[in-house]
Amino acid sequence: DSIPAIGRTGLFSYLDAMQFAKHGQDLLMEGYAKYQHGIFRVPDKRRWQIVVSGPQFIDELRRAPDDILSFPGATEETLAISWTFGANLRADPYHLSIVKSQLTRNLGNLFPDLQEEIQLAFRDIIPPTENWTKVKAYGAVMNVVGRASNRIFVGAPLCRDPELLALNIAFTFNVVNSGRIIASLPNLLKPIVTRLLTTTPKAIRIALKHIKPIIEERMRKIEEYGSDYPDKPVDMISWLLDEAQGKERTPENLTRRLLSLNFAAIHTSSISFTGALFNLASRPEYIQPIREEVEAVVAEEGWTKVAMSRMRKLDSFLKESQRTKGLGALSMGRLALQEFTFSDGTRVPKGALVSAVSTPRHLDEEVYPDAKTFKGFRFSDMREEEGEGAKNQMVATSLDFLTFGHGKHACPGRFFAVNELKAMMAYVVLAYDLKMTDTPRYTHAGASVTPDPNVEVLFRKRQA
């Protein structure tokens, strides 16, 4: 109770928790303004959430041992992973180390497939027309991201299957919406509400129809020729089969992993790309410089991962879009498995949720000069000043840039995601003209933010 509260305490905190659900970002901005380098708390549905805001405390949060401040514990508390995905995913998250190692390591080899799928998907989903065409951006982007990600997860042509694509997108929404509700309930009610709300068993059944024959065929080949059989595909199914042990090696449990990877890939990348698309369409002065950079680099490097690493203006534009809007106002969530004390003596009780501010810090004038202004080439300019300046690349995390988290639990898929987002935007600026007559709008739920699915961006085939 000694931690300063934003909002009222006692019975009134329940009313303020309802306010946090609608205006979480505003309350966090207020807390940051009052306790810029300190620690405060905000009321959430079931409890007070403790928020750290100064670089010193964010770093202490990053360095805290997992057996005291737990990242998996926090995702369970906020999204009820054991209930929405199944207890085995939380007990043995081996798929995350595959993302960190095999997926990241193979990005260069897989890039041509990824790029091909991005181009095919855009042509199918937003056909290039001579006249301006209105496109509901968020939905279109989710479809492109779903196809591109699944080209690497399950391969072609299955990545284009309309039923599987629709299923993965619907499943993503269901996990977020049902997970938040289940997480807010007492344990006694969770099993009943899970049966009513989650679509996981049904999603696995439908996905198995498509994926089971592929898994069984691969298993047969492993049985017959060994794990490195001739012409073994390089994709997520192969990597999962390489690592899965015991009961995890069933088509059902492998499909569960693929669904969870789809959730991670589609949800965050679609939010990030749609926000960047809103920024580009409403700030047309950035289109030409980015277009020129993409054309010059592709002329020298082709469509390769190396080419993506040389597109600094594009990288900066996407990163600035994340800085100004991001995925939400909080990052680095942890659940206190035992009491934890920060260096100023602030005590975090066992069972409390602790997070770091992200958006309020990203919009702090002391951290980023002229922070409230969108400057698309902010980070590429910083990199020019510093020489190579790897620390200002989009994939880099720091105490000042927390969209992907920071430290050992930073998003393991960010290297894949950033290359995918850059390849998508590079293709968009080369293939289309775009503009915006609509106003970019976002939906806020607690600390999180998503683009309004009804906002339209105008596309046409590139004219010049």
C-alpha positions in Angstrom: 0.0 0.0 0.0 3.0 2.3 0.3 3.3 2.4 -3.5 1.6 5.6 -4.8 -1.7 4.9 -6.6 -3.1 6.4 -9.8 -6.8 6.6 -9.2 -8.7 6.0 -6.0 -8.1 3.2 -3.4 -10.6 1.2 -1.5 -14.0 0.5 -3.0 -13.6 3.2 -5.6 -10.6 1.4 -7.1 -13.1 -1.0 -8.7 -14.6 1.9 -10.6 -11.2 3.0 -11.6 -10.3 -0.5 -12.8 -13.2 -0.1 -15.2 -11.7 3.2 -16.3 -8.3 1.4 -16.8 -10.0 -1.1 -19.2 -11.1 1.9 -21.4 -8.4 4.5 -20.8 -5.4 2.5 -19.6 -2.9 4.5 -21.7 -4.2 7.8 -20.3 -3.9 6.6 -16.7 -0.3 5.3 -17.4 0.7 8.6 -19.0 -0.7 10.4 -15.9 1.3 8.0 -13.6 4.5 8.5 -15.7 4.1 12.3 -15.5 3.9 12.2 -11.7 6.5 9.4 -11.1 8.7 9.7 -14.1 11.7 7.9 -12.5 9.8 6.0 -9.9 7.2 3.3 -9.2 3.4 3.6 -9.1 0.4 1.4 -9.3 -2.8 1.4 -11.4 -6.0 -0.5 -10.7 -6.8 -3.5 -13.0 -9.8 -5.9 -12.9 -8.5 -8.2 -10.2 -5.7 -6.4 -8.5 -3.4 -3.4 -8.5 -0.7 -3.5 -11.2 2.7 -2.2 -10.2 4.4 -0.1 -12.9 8.1 0.9 -13.0 9.1 3.9 -15.0 12.7 5.0 -14.5 15.6 3.4 -16.4 17.2 2.2 -13.1 14.0 0.3 -12.1 13.4 -1.0 -15.6 16.9 -2.5 -15.5 16.3 -4.0 -12.1 13.1 -5.6 -13.5 15.1 -7.0 -16.4 17.8 -8.5 -14.1 15.4 -10.0 -11.5 15.7 -13.8 -11.4 13.0 -15.9 -13.0 12.2 -17.7 -9.8 11.3 -14.4 -8.2 9.8 -12.3 -11.0 8.4 -14.6 -13.6 7.7 -13.8 -17.3 5.7 -17.0 -18.0 3.8 -16.4 -14.8 2.8 -12.9 -16.1 1.6 -14.2 -19.5 -0.5 -16.8 -17.6 -2.0 -14.0 -15.4 -2.9 -11.8 -18.4 -3.8 -14.3 -21.2 -4.5 -17.6 -19.3 -2.2 -19.5 -21.6 -2.7 -22.8 -19.8 -6.4 -22.5 -20.5 -6.4 -21.0 -23.9 -3.6 -23.1 -25.4 -3.2 -26.0 -23.0 -1.1 -26.7 -19.9 1.6 -28.4 -21.9 2.5 -25.2 -23.8 3.3 -23.5 -20.6 5.0 -26.5 -19.0 7.4 -27.0 -22.0 7.7 -24.0 -24.3 10.3 -25.7 -26.5 8.8 -24.0 -29.6 10.2 -20.6 -28.3 13.8 -21.9 -28.4 13.1 -23.0 -32.0 12.0 -19.5 -32.9 15.1 -18.1 -31.2 17.6 -20.5 -32.8 16.4 -22.4 -36.0 14.0 -19.7 -37.3 16.5 -16.8 -36.8 19.4 -18.8 -38.1 17.7 -19.8 -41.3 16.2 -16.4 -42.2 18.8 -15.8 -45.0 18.0 -19.2 -46.7 14.2 -18.8 -46.2 14.0 -15.2 -47.3 13.3 -15.9 -51.0 10.2 -18.0 -50.0 9.1 -15.4 -47.6 9.4 -12.6 -50.1 7.7 -14.6 -52.9 4.7 -15.3 -50.6 4.5 -11.6 -49.5 4.3 -10.5 -53.2 1.8 -13.2 -54.2 -0.4 -12.4 -51.1 -0.5 -8.7 -51.7 -1.5 -9.3 -55.4 -4.3 -11.6 -54.3 -5.5 -9.6 -51.3 -5.0 -6.0 -52.7 -5.0 -6.5 -56.5 -3.1 -3.6 -58.2 -5.8 -1.4 -59.9 -5.5 1.7 -62.2 -8.0 3.5 -60.0 -7.9 4.2 -56.2 -9.4 1.2 -54.3 -10.4 1.5 -50.6 -9.0 -1.3 -48.4 -9.8 -2.0 -44.8 -6.1 -2.1 -43.8 -6.0 -4.2 -40.6 -7.9 -7.2 -42.1 -5.9 -7.1 -45.3 -2.6 -7.0 -43.4 -3.6 -9.9 -41.2 -4.2 -12.0 -44.3 -0.8 -11.1 -45.8 1.0 -11.7 -42.5 -0.8 -15.0 -42.0 0.2 -16.2 -45.5 3.8 -15.0 -45.3 4.3 -16.5 -41.8 2.8 -19.8 -42.7 5.0 -20.1 -45.8 7.8 -20.6 -43.2 5.6 -22.6 -40.7 3.9 -25.1 -43.0 5.1 -24.3 -46.5 3.4 -23.8 -49.9 0.7 -24.3 -51.0 -0.9 -25.0 -47.6 0.0 -21.5 -46.4 -2.6 -20.2 -49.0 -5.5 -22.4 -47.9 -8.4 -20.1 -47.3 -9.9 -22.2 -44.5 -6.6 -22.5 -42.6 -5.8 -18.8 -43.0 -9.2 -17.8 -41.7 -8.9 -20.2 -38.9 -5.5 -18.8 -37.8 -6.8 -15.3 -37.8 -10.0 -16.1 -35.9 -8.0 -18.1 -33.4 -5.7 -15.1 -32.8 -8.7 -12.9 -31.9 -10.2 -15.7 -29.7 -7.1 -16.2 -27.7 -6.8 -12.5 -26.9 -10.5 -12.0 -26.1 -11.2 -15.2 -24.2 -7.7 -15.2 -22.5 -8.3 -11.7 -20.9 -11.7 -12.8 -19.6 -10.5 -16.2 -18.2 -7.4 -14.6 -16.7 -9.7 -12.1 -14.7 -11.7 -14.9 -13.1 -11.2 -16.9 -9.9 -9.6 -20.3 -10.5 -12.9 -22.1 -9.6 -14.7 -20.6 -12.6 -11.8 -21.0 -15.2 -12.6 -24.6 -16.4 -16.3 -23.8 -17.0 -15.7 -20.5 -18.8 -12.8 -22.0 -20.8 -15.2 -24.6 -22.2 -17.7 -21.8 -23.1 -15.3 -19.3 -24.6 -12.2 -20.9 -26.1 -12.2 -22.3 -29.6 -8.9 -24.2 -29.2 -10.2 -27.8 -29.4 -12.3 -26.9 -32.5 -9.4 -25.0 -34.1 -7.1 -28.0 -33.5 -9.7 -30.3 -35.1 -10.0 -28.1 -38.3 -6.3 -27.4 -38.5 -5.5 -31.2 -38.2 -7.5 -31.9 -41.3 -4.9 -29.9 -43.2 -1.7 -30.5 -41.2 -2.0 -34.1 -40.0 -1.3 -35.7 -43.4 1.9 -33.6 -43.7 3.1 -34.5 -40.2 2.4 -38.2 -40.7 4.2 -38.2 -44.1 7.2 -36.5 -42.4 7.2 -39.0 -39.5 7.1 -41.9 -42.0 10.2 -40.5 -43.8 12.0 -40.0 -40.4 11.2 -43.6 -39.5 12.4 -44.9 -42.9 15.4 -42.7 -43.7 16.4 -41.1 -40.4 16.0 -37.5 -39.2 18.1 -36.0 -42.0 16.2 -37.7 -44.8 16.8 -36.5 -48.5 15.0 -33.3 -49.5 13.8 -32.7 -45.9 11.8 -29.4 -46.0 13.3 -26.4 -44.0 10.2 -25.2 -42.1 8.6 -25.0 -38.7 7.0 -28.5 -39.0 10.5 -30.1 -39.5 12.0 -28.2 -36.6 9.1 -29.1 -34.3 9.5 -32.8 -35.3 13.3 -32.5 -34.6 12.7 -31.3 -31.1 9.4 -32.8 -29.9 9.7 -35.6 -27.4 7.2 -38.2 -26.0 3.6 -37.1 -26.0 4.6 -33.8 -27.7 5.2 -35.8 -30.9 1.5 -36.3 -31.7 -0.1 -34.5 -34.7 -2.5 -32.9 -32.2 0.1 -31.4 -30.0 2.3 -30.3 -32.9 -0.7 -28.6 -34.4 -1.3 -26.9 -31.0 2.3 -25.5 -31.2 1.7 -24.2 -34.8 -1.5 -22.5 -33.7 0.3 -20.8 -30.8 3.1 -19.6 -33.2 0.5 -18.3 -35.6 -1.1 -16.3 -32.7 2.3 -14.8 -31.9 3.2 -14.0 -35.5 -0.1 -12.7 -36.7 -1.3 -10.6 -33.7 1.8 -8.4 -33.1 3.1 -8.1 -36.7 -0.3 -7.1 -38.0 -0.7 -4.4 -35.4 2.8 -3.0 -36.1 2.4 -3.1 -39.9 -1.0 -1.5 -40.0 0.2 1.3 -37.8 3.1 1.9 -40.1 0.8 1.8 -43.1 -1.4 4.4 -41.5 1.6 6.6 -41.0 2.9 6.2 -44.6 -0.4 6.7 -46.2 -1.1 9.9 -44.2 2.5 11.2 -44.6 3.1 10.9 -48.4 6.3 12.9 -48.2 8.0 9.7 -46.9 7.0 7.5 -49.8 9.5 8.7 -52.3 12.7 8.6 -50.1 11.8 5.1 -48.9 11.0 4.0 -52.5 14.4 5.3 -53.7 16.2 3.5 -50.9 14.4 0.2 -51.6 15.1 0.5 -55.4 18.8 1.3 -54.9 19.4 -1.6 -52.4 17.4 -4.2 -54.4 19.3 -3.3 -57.5 22.5 -4.2 -55.7 21.5 -7.0 -53.4 18.3 -8.4 -54.9 15.4 -9.4 -52.6 17.6 -10.9 -49.8 17.9 -10.6 -46.0 21.2 -8.7 -46.6 19.1 -6.2 -48.6 16.7 -5.7 -45.7 19.6 -5.0 -43.4 20.7 -2.1 -45.7 17.3 -0.4 -45.8 17.9 2.0 -42.9 15.2 4.6 -43.7 12.6 1.9 -44.0 13.8 0.3 -40.7 13.7 3.7 -39.0 10.2 4.4 -40.3 8.8 1.1 -39.0 10.6 1.7 -35.6 9.3 5.2 -35.3 5.8 3.8 -35.9 6.3 1.4 -33.1 7.8 4.1 -30.8 4.8 6.4 -31.3 2.0 3.8 -31.1 3.6 0.4 -30.4 1.6 -2.6 -29.1 0.6 -1.0 -25.9 1.7 1.2 -23.0 3.2 -1.6 -20.9 6.0 -4.1 -21.5 8.1 -6.7 -19.6 5.3 -8.1 -17.5 6.4 -10.2 -14.5 4.5 -12.1 -11.8 6.1 -12.0 -8.3 6.5 -15.6 -7.2 8.0 -14.3 -4.0 8.4 -10.9 -2.5 10.9 -8.6 -4.4 12.4 -5.3 -3.2 13.6 -2.6 -5.6 16.8 -0.6 -4.8 14.7 2.3 -3.4 13.1 0.0 -0.8 9.8 -0.4 -2.7 8.4 -3.9 -1.8 6.5 -5.9 -4.4 4.3 -8.5 -2.6 4.1 -12.1 -3.7 1.3 -12.5 -6.3 1.6 -8.9 -7.7 2.0 -8.1 -11.4 4.9 -5.8 -12.3 5.5 -4.2 -15.7 7.5 -1.4 -17.2 6.0 1.6 -19.0 6.7 1.6 -22.8 4.7 4.2 -24.7 4.9 6.9 -21.9 8.7 6.4 -21.9 8.8 6.4 -25.8 7.0 9.8 -25.7 9.3 11.3 -23.1 11.1 14.5 -24.3 14.1 13.6 -22.1 14.5 10.3 -23.9 13.6 11.3 -27.5 13.8 15.1 -28.4 10.6 16.3 -29.8 9.1 13.0 -28.8 5.4 13.8 -29.6 6.3 14.5 -33.2 6.4 11.6 -35.7 9.9 11.7 -37.4 10.1 8.8 -39.8 13.9 9.0 -40.2 14.6 9.7 -36.5 16.5 6.4 -36.0 18.3 6.4 -39.4 19.5 9.9 -38.7 20.8 8.7 -35.3 22.6 5.8 -37.0 24.2 8.2 -39.5 25.6 10.2 -36.6 26.9 7.1 -34.8 28.5 5.3 -37.8 27.0 1.7 -37.9 24.7 2.4 -34.9 23.3 -1.1 -34.5 21.7 0.0 -31.2 19.1 2.0 -33.2 18.0 -0.8 -35.5 14.4 -1.9 -35.1 15.4 -5.3 -33.7 17.5 -3.7 -30.9 15.9 -3.5 -27.5 17.0 -1.0 -24.8 15.8 0.7 -21.7 14.5 3.4 -24.0 12.8 1.2 -26.6 10.6 -1.5 -25.0 8.1 -2.6 -27.7 9.8 -6.0 -28.0 10.6 -6.1 -24.2 14.2 -6.1 -23.1 16.6 -8.6 -21.7 16.5 -12.4 -21.9 12.7 -12.5 -22.3 12.7 -10.0 -25.2 10.5 -11.2 -28.1 12.4 -14.2 -29.6 10.6 -13.8 -33.0 11.5 -10.2 -33.5 14.3 -10.9 -36.0 11.8 -12.8 -38.2 9.1 -10.2 -37.6 11.3 -7.3 -38.5 12.5 -8.9 -41.7 8.9 -9.8 -42.6 7.6 -6.2 -41.9 10.4 -4.7 -43.9 9.9 -7.0 -46.9 6.2 -6.2 -46.8 6.6 -2.4 -46.7 9.4 -2.6 -49.3 7.0 -4.4 -51.7 4.2 -2.0 -50.9 6.2 1.2 -51.8 7.4 -0.4 -55.1 4.1 -1.9 -56.3 1.5 0.7 -55.1 0.7 4.3 -54.6 -1.2 4.9 -51.4 -3.0 7.7 -49.7 -5.4 8.2 -46.8 -8.7 10.1 -46.6 -9.8 8.3 -43.5 -8.4 9.2 -40.0 -6.1 6.7 -38.4 -8.0 5.3 -35.4 -7.1 2.8 -32.7 -9.0 0.8 -30.1 -7.6 0.7 -26.6 -8.2 -2.1 -24.1 -6.3 -1.7 -20.8 -2.7 -1.0 -21.7 -3.0 -2.5 -25.2 -3.7 -0.9 -28.5 -5.0 -2.2 -31.8 -5.8 -0.5 -35.1 -9.5 0.1 -35.8 -10.4 -2.6 -38.4 -12.8 -0.2 -40.2 -10.1 2.3 -41.1 -9.5 2.4 -44.9 -6.3 3.1 -46.8 -6.5 3.9 -50.6 -4.3 1.7 -52.9 -3.7 1.8 -56.6 -1.1 0.4 -58.9 2.1 2.5 -58.8 1.8 5.2 -61.6 5.3 6.7 -61.5 
